[in-house]
Amino acid sequence: MERLLRATINTWHGLLAAARSEEAFRLELIALVLAVPVAFLVTEAAWKRLALIAVVALVLVVELLNTAIEKLSDRVNLAIDPQIGRVKDMGSAAVGLALLIAAAVWLLVLAERFGLI
């Protein structure tokens, strides 16, 4: 039980740190808060609601990993380093792909909802 409590506290601290330091994370967090009720308005199918909410949560997960990579990279080397720049670009690309996946799922469900497909 103690380990679970420590893990929960660490999770909370990580979320707070990301929310305090990263505007992108805050915006994506707002998107998640909005996605939950909107998912219930858009579809009645439980699995589609879950998919709509999960893809936004996936963006948050990838953003957290990207932020961790960036913070660690800055800690390891403050100088401009092309290799670290590429690592940061890869993290950013991961966020971009997660956003594309989320957008595709939302567009597909919305298109179905409004009879476009």
Secondary structure by P-SEA (a helix, b strand, c coil): caaaaaaaaaaaaaaaaaaaccaaaaaaaaaaaaaaaaaaaacccaaaaaaaaaaaaaaaaaaaaaaaaaaaaaaacccccaaaaaaaaaaaaaaaaaaaaaaaaaaaaaaaaaccc
